[in-house]
Amino acid sequence: MGEWSYVTAAYGLTWAVLLGYAAYVRARARRARALFESAQAAVRGGP
């Protein structure tokens, strides 16, 4: 079972990295949308 522990650890690490990256991308997309909407409101003369 020696090599299976490395495979399991790599699998878990891969999922952790993917989930962390997904959270990062989601936060960046949310910030980009907020900046876009505020710029759009400024061009239209909104609040």
C-alpha positions in Angstrom: 0.0 0.0 0.0 3.0 2.3 -0.1 2.4 3.8 -3.5 -1.3 4.1 -3.0 -0.8 6.6 -0.2 1.0 8.9 -2.6 -1.7 8.5 -5.3 -4.4 9.3 -2.7 -2.4 12.3 -1.4 -1.8 13.6 -5.0 -5.5 13.1 -5.8 -6.6 15.0 -2.7 -4.0 17.8 -3.3 -5.2 18.1 -6.9 -8.8 18.6 -5.8 -7.8 21.1 -3.1 -5.9 23.1 -5.7 -8.8 23.0 -8.2 -11.3 24.1 -5.6 -9.0 26.9 -4.4 -8.5 28.1 -8.0 -12.3 28.0 -8.6 -12.9 30.2 -5.5 -10.2 32.6 -6.7 -11.7 32.8 -10.2 -15.2 33.3 -8.8 -14.0 36.2 -6.6 -12.2 37.8 -9.5 -15.2 37.5 -11.7 -17.4 39.0 -9.1 -15.0 42.0 -8.6 -14.8 42.5 -12.4 -18.5 42.5 -12.7 -18.8 45.1 -9.9 -16.2 47.3 -11.6 -17.9 47.0 -14.9 -21.3 47.9 -13.5 -19.9 50.9 -11.6 -18.1 52.1 -14.8 -21.3 51.6 -16.8 -23.3 53.6 -14.2 -20.7 56.4 -14.3 -21.0 56.6 -18.1 -24.7 56.7 -18.0 -24.7 59.3 -15.2 -26.1 57.0 -12.5 -25.4 56.9 -8.8 
